[in-house]
Structure formats: C-alpha cells, structure tokens
Amino acid sequence: MTLKVIVLGVLQGLTEFLPVSSSGHLVIGQHLLGFRQPELMLDVSLHVGTLAAVVFFLRRELWRILVQLPYLPRLLGPAEMRRRV
C-alpha cells in the first residue's frame, strides 16, 4: 500500500503544474494500481501535500504579498487618493 501511495504522490507532483486535471490522473492511477474505488481522503491528502509544497516554495513571495495587503485600499482607491499617496 505504501508503494502505491508513493507512486500516486509522484504522479500528483508530475501532473499538478501541467494544464491537465491532476485529480483525473489520480483516479486513473488508483484504478491502474488496483484500488477498488477512488479514495477521497487519499486524494485530499495528496492535494494538501501539493499545497504545502507550493506554499513552502513560494513562502517569501507570499509573505511579501501578505505584508502589502493593508495598503491595497490605497492602491486601488480613487485616482485622487492615489495621487496624494
């Protein structure tokens, strides 16, 4: 079972950034690996793992965006307000 999950994790990682459905590939992968029915919690876990990896990889950029959020109303406000800033 562990090897099957590792294979699905690699499949998820390879197809996540392609313009195709990585969820669809997980269903096909589970079928080919002999799962009786698609495991929803396994899919969710793989997607959460992907999200965690992306957040970790982009953590500096995400931090810069979060720090700038309080200034967003001034940046997107009326043109007069933007000239005053």
C-alpha positions, 0 to 999 in steps of 0.5 A: 500500500505504501508503494502505491501511495508513493507512486500516486504522490509522484504522479500528483507532483508530475501532473499538478503544474501541467494544464491537465486535471491532476485529480483525473490522473489520480483516479486513473492511477488508483484504478491502474494500481488496483484500488477498488474505488477512488479514495477521497481522503487519499486524494485530499491528502495528496492535494494538501501535500501539493499545497504545502509544497507550493506554499513552502516554495513560494513562502517569501513571495507570499509573505511579501504579498501578505505584508502589502495587503493593508495598503491595497485600499490605497492602491486601488482607491480613487485616482485622487487618493492615489495621487496624494499617496 
